Amino acid sequence: MLTDRYVEFLAVVRYLFCFSCRQLEGFTRALNHPVSRLPSADYSGLRRRILGLDL
């Protein structure tokens, strides 16, 4: 389950590095290897959650 705080972090990473949602999905999968508690996410779900944030 993706927490709002984790989605906010991913939104900042996406903005800073100009990642597409698919690249962000790969980033979450790469983060999942060293830190197994961090969930990986699919790009469409990430996009929906990021657009729904109240930033």
MDAnalysis code that builds the backbone (N, CA, C; Angstrom):
import MDAnalysis as mda
import numpy as np

u = mda.Universe.empty(165, n_residues=55, atom_resindex=np.repeat(np.arange(55), 3), trajectory=True)
u.add_TopologyAttr("name", ["N", "CA", "C"] * 55)
u.add_TopologyAttr("resid", np.arange(1, 56))
u.add_TopologyAttr("resname", ["MET", "LEU", "THR", "ASP", "ARG", "TYR", "VAL", "GLU", "PHE", "LEU", "ALA", "VAL", "VAL", "ARG", "TYR", "LEU", "PHE", "CYS", "PHE", "SER", "CYS", "ARG", "GLN", "LEU", "GLU", "GLY", "PHE", "THR", "ARG", "ALA", "LEU", "ASN", "HIS", "PRO", "VAL", "SER", "ARG", "LEU", "PRO", "SER", "ALA", "ASP", "TYR", "SER", "GLY", "LEU", "ARG", "ARG", "ARG", "ILE", "LEU", "GLY", "LEU", "ASP", "LEU"])
u.atoms.positions = np.array([
    [0.838, -1.185, 0.000],
    [0.000, 0.000, 0.000],
    [0.883, 1.247, 0.000],
    [0.607, 2.141, -0.908],
    [1.364, 3.383, -0.998],
    [0.755, 4.430, -0.073],
    [1.568, 4.957, 0.806],
    [1.086, 6.019, 1.683],
    [1.126, 7.349, 0.933],
    [0.360, 8.304, 1.404],
    [0.349, 9.630, 0.775],
    [1.727, 10.276, 0.841],
    [2.413, 10.056, 1.930],
    [3.747, 10.649, 2.098],
    [4.743, 10.078, 1.075],
    [4.662, 8.765, 0.824],
    [5.532, 8.123, -0.161],
    [5.195, 8.630, -1.566],
    [3.923, 8.804, -1.852],
    [3.507, 9.329, -3.158],
    [3.994, 10.765, -3.325],
    [3.943, 11.554, -2.262],
    [4.470, 12.921, -2.319],
    [5.967, 12.912, -2.602],
    [6.694, 12.010, -1.945],
    [8.130, 11.870, -2.198],
    [8.376, 11.525, -3.665],
    [7.609, 10.591, -4.195],
    [7.775, 10.192, -5.591],
    [7.411, 11.334, -6.543],
    [6.438, 12.146, -6.178],
    [6.077, 13.303, -7.007],
    [7.232, 14.297, -7.062],
    [7.898, 14.492, -5.940],
    [9.056, 15.397, -5.906],
    [10.190, 14.828, -6.754],
    [10.449, 13.534, -6.629],
    [11.490, 12.883, -7.439],
    [11.151, 13.024, -8.914],
    [9.895, 12.812, -9.259],
    [9.474, 12.928, -10.656],
    [9.714, 14.337, -11.182],
    [9.387, 15.333, -10.378],
    [9.569, 16.724, -10.786],
    [11.050, 17.079, -10.916],
    [11.855, 16.696, -9.924],
    [13.272, 17.072, -9.919],
    [14.057, 16.436, -11.057],
    [13.737, 15.177, -11.373],
    [14.498, 14.456, -12.387],
    [13.764, 14.344, -13.719],
    [12.620, 15.013, -13.839],
    [11.825, 15.001, -15.081],
    [11.526, 13.581, -15.553],
    [11.138, 12.722, -14.601],
    [10.803, 11.337, -14.923],
    [9.396, 11.267, -15.506],
    [9.215, 10.354, -16.452],
    [7.857, 10.011, -16.863],
    [7.298, 9.051, -15.811],
    [6.026, 8.762, -15.896],
    [5.430, 7.850, -14.904],
    [6.016, 6.447, -15.029],
    [6.333, 6.029, -16.240],
    [6.947, 4.703, -16.422],
    [8.353, 4.666, -15.816],
    [9.103, 5.743, -15.965],
    [10.424, 5.801, -15.343],
    [10.300, 5.797, -13.828],
    [9.286, 6.451, -13.318],
    [9.050, 6.474, -11.881],
    [8.690, 5.077, -11.374],
    [7.959, 4.324, -12.172],
    [7.651, 2.937, -11.814],
    [8.946, 2.134, -11.691],
    [9.856, 2.289, -12.632],
    [11.147, 1.616, -12.562],
    [11.958, 2.063, -11.359],
    [11.865, 3.335, -11.020],
    [12.558, 3.869, -9.849],
    [12.046, 3.199, -8.579],
    [10.726, 3.024, -8.465],
    [10.180, 2.367, -7.270],
    [10.598, 0.907, -7.210],
    [10.685, 0.256, -8.359],
    [11.146, -1.141, -8.372],
    [12.613, -1.230, -7.955],
    [13.416, -0.262, -8.391],
    [14.829, -0.243, -8.000],
    [14.975, 0.043, -6.508],
    [14.141, 0.910, -5.959],
    [14.176, 1.191, -4.521],
    [13.750, -0.019, -3.707],
    [12.914, -0.851, -4.279],
    [12.398, -2.017, -3.573],
    [13.483, -3.048, -3.307],
    [14.532, -3.099, -4.121],
    [15.599, -4.096, -3.927],
    [16.389, -3.864, -2.641],
    [16.963, -2.685, -2.417],
    [17.715, -2.502, -1.167],
    [16.823, -2.288, 0.055],
    [15.640, -1.749, -0.152],
    [14.726, -1.476, 0.967],
    [13.411, -2.202, 0.673],
    [13.329, -3.447, 1.101],
    [12.192, -4.288, 0.714],
    [10.861, -3.821, 1.300],
    [10.888, -2.966, 2.306],
    [9.630, -2.467, 2.882],
    [8.957, -1.441, 1.981],
    [9.718, -0.837, 1.070],
    [9.129, 0.150, 0.162],
    [8.405, -0.574, -0.970],
    [7.149, -0.269, -1.182],
    [6.397, -0.958, -2.231],
    [6.735, -0.408, -3.613],
    [6.671, -1.284, -4.605],
    [6.782, -0.804, -5.976],
    [5.367, -0.484, -6.452],
    [5.261, 0.331, -7.479],
    [3.942, 0.783, -7.919],
    [3.864, 0.782, -9.434],
    [2.655, 0.609, -9.951],
    [2.467, 0.677, -11.394],
    [2.290, 2.136, -11.820],
    [2.629, 2.417, -13.063],
    [2.673, 3.809, -13.513],
    [1.293, 4.463, -13.544],
    [0.266, 3.732, -13.908],
    [-1.062, 4.357, -13.984],
    [-1.591, 4.701, -12.594],
    [-1.347, 3.828, -11.630],
    [-1.757, 4.113, -10.259],
    [-0.987, 5.286, -9.680],
    [0.315, 5.343, -9.981],
    [1.133, 6.470, -9.519],
    [0.632, 7.784, -10.102],
    [0.345, 7.771, -11.381],
    [-0.121, 8.992, -12.042],
    [-1.415, 9.479, -11.404],
    [-2.349, 8.561, -11.191],
    [-3.620, 8.910, -10.575],
    [-3.432, 9.479, -9.174],
    [-2.566, 8.833, -8.392],
    [-2.332, 9.290, -7.017],
    [-1.632, 10.647, -6.992],
    [-0.653, 10.850, -7.894],
    [0.067, 12.129, -7.936],
    [-0.873, 13.256, -8.359],
    [-1.713, 13.001, -9.365],
    [-2.655, 14.034, -9.801],
    [-3.688, 14.342, -8.724],
    [-3.967, 13.375, -7.867],
    [-4.942, 13.581, -6.812],
    [-4.390, 14.250, -5.566],
    [-3.064, 14.461, -5.524],
    [-2.468, 15.094, -4.350],
    [-2.853, 16.559, -4.266],
    [-2.950, 17.032, -3.059],
    [-3.271, 18.439, -2.829],
    [-1.983, 19.166, -2.443],
    [-1.152, 19.451, -3.454],
    [0.144, 20.092, -3.199],
    [0.081, 21.575, -3.448],
])
